[in-house]
Each structure stands twice: as C-alpha cells, then as structure tokens.
Amino acid sequence: MKTIEVVAAVIRHGDQIFATQRGYGEFEGGWEFPGGKMEPGETPQEALVREIEEELDTEIEVGDLIETVEYDYPSFHLTMHCFFCSIKSGHLVLKEHEAAKWLTKETLDSVAWLPADQGIIEKIRQALV
C-alpha cells in the first residue's frame, strides 16, 4: 500500500479553529484541516507555509506539532503532520475548498471530519480554552 505524507494546519484565532470542506476528489464534501502533500526536500513547516499560501492566499506562522497521525484509508496509508498555526497576513481566501468555517470547542463536532482529521479533534479540544 502506498504512503502519502501530508501536512495539516490547525489555524487558531483566539478560541476558534479554521476548518475547510473539500470541494474535489475522493473525499469531496468531507471536512479537514487545510494543507497538502510535502514536496521532496521540504520540512513539514515549509510545506505548510507553501500549501496555505497556495490554497488560501494567506501567510501563516507554524507553531507546535500537535501530532503525526497515521491512518489507513482503503487505497493508501496517510501520514499527516498536524501543527497549530496562526495567521501572519491575508484573509483565508478559498481557492480549492467548497466551504470553510470557524469552530469553537463546543462546535468542533458539528462538521463531518474526514477520518484522519477526526483523530486529532480531542487534542485540539483540550488545547482550546
């Protein structure tokens, strides 16, 4: 089974977390943290900065690693490095996603997370005050 290595930005603003809904592909309609595939030679942090710039036209600051999620989807294994991030500049313009919303500790379960992303929701909930 092939392994895909990706990075995910858990963008925080105060007590809220930014979530995006996929607008394409196998998991269209599912909710996830924005990010994408790492390119050869990139660190996870460099990949995140590039991906968020490409997908959301926003410059982020990458903070602490929350967790590296290992998840087996039917056709591939996913390794996902998840980091807390904050916005340096920009307005989170949706270029590839169907929708987005800011979620609070209380509303984290109000969207249908993709299975791999679901794995870090509890850690994020604990980090939000």
C-alpha positions in Angstrom: 0.0 0.0 0.0 1.4 3.4 -0.9 2.0 6.0 1.8 1.1 9.7 1.3 2.8 12.2 3.6 0.9 15.4 4.1 0.9 18.4 6.5 -2.2 20.0 8.0 -2.6 23.5 9.5 -4.8 23.8 12.6 -5.2 27.6 12.3 -6.2 29.2 15.6 -7.6 32.6 16.1 -8.4 33.1 19.8 -10.6 30.3 20.9 -11.6 29.3 17.3 -10.2 26.8 14.8 -10.4 27.1 11.0 -11.9 24.1 9.2 -12.3 23.6 5.4 -14.6 21.4 3.3 -13.1 19.5 0.4 -14.5 20.6 -3.0 -13.0 17.8 -5.1 -11.7 14.3 -5.3 -12.4 11.1 -3.4 -13.3 12.8 -0.2 -15.4 15.7 -1.6 -17.7 17.2 1.0 -15.6 16.0 4.0 -14.2 18.5 6.5 -10.5 18.7 7.1 -7.7 21.0 8.2 -6.1 22.7 5.2 -2.7 21.6 4.0 -1.4 19.2 1.5 1.4 17.0 0.2 5.0 17.6 1.1 7.5 18.1 -1.8 10.9 16.4 -1.8 13.4 18.3 0.4 10.8 20.3 2.3 10.4 20.3 6.0 6.8 19.9 7.2 6.8 23.6 8.3 8.0 24.7 4.8 5.3 22.6 3.1 2.6 24.1 5.3 3.6 27.7 4.6 3.6 26.9 0.9 0.3 25.0 0.9 -1.6 27.6 2.8 -0.3 30.3 0.6 -1.4 28.3 -2.5 -4.8 27.2 -1.1 -5.9 30.1 1.0 -3.7 33.1 -0.2 -2.6 33.6 3.4 0.7 33.7 5.2 0.9 31.6 8.3 3.2 31.1 11.2 3.7 27.5 12.0 3.6 26.7 15.8 3.8 23.5 17.8 3.3 20.0 16.3 0.0 18.6 17.7 0.5 15.1 16.5 1.6 13.0 13.5 -1.5 11.0 12.5 -1.0 7.6 10.9 -4.2 6.4 9.2 -5.1 3.6 6.8 -7.6 4.6 4.1 -8.8 1.7 1.8 -6.3 2.6 -1.0 -3.4 4.3 0.8 -1.7 4.9 4.1 -1.7 8.6 5.3 1.0 10.1 7.4 -0.3 13.6 8.4 1.8 16.1 10.4 -0.6 18.4 12.2 0.5 21.8 13.5 -1.1 24.7 15.4 -0.7 27.8 13.2 -1.6 31.4 13.3 -2.3 34.0 10.5 0.5 36.4 9.8 -1.2 38.2 6.8 -4.0 37.5 4.4 -7.7 36.8 4.6 -8.1 33.0 4.1 -9.4 33.1 0.5 -10.9 29.8 -0.5 -9.3 28.8 -3.8 -9.7 25.0 -3.7 -12.3 24.4 -0.9 -16.1 24.2 -1.1 -16.7 26.0 2.2 -15.0 26.9 5.5 -16.0 27.9 9.0 -14.5 28.9 12.3 -15.3 26.3 15.0 -15.2 26.7 18.8 -14.5 24.0 21.4 -18.3 23.5 21.5 -18.9 23.2 17.8 -15.9 21.1 16.8 -18.2 18.1 16.3 -20.7 20.0 14.1 -19.0 19.0 10.9 -18.3 15.6 9.3 -14.5 15.4 9.7 -12.5 13.1 7.4 -11.4 10.0 9.4 -7.7 11.0 9.7 -8.6 14.6 10.8 -11.1 13.2 13.4 -8.1 11.6 15.1 -6.8 14.9 16.5 -10.1 16.6 17.4 -9.8 15.6 21.1 -6.3 17.0 21.4 -7.5 20.3 19.8 -10.5 20.5 22.1 -8.1 20.1 25.1 -5.9 22.9 23.8 -8.8 25.4 23.4 -9.7 27.3 26.5 
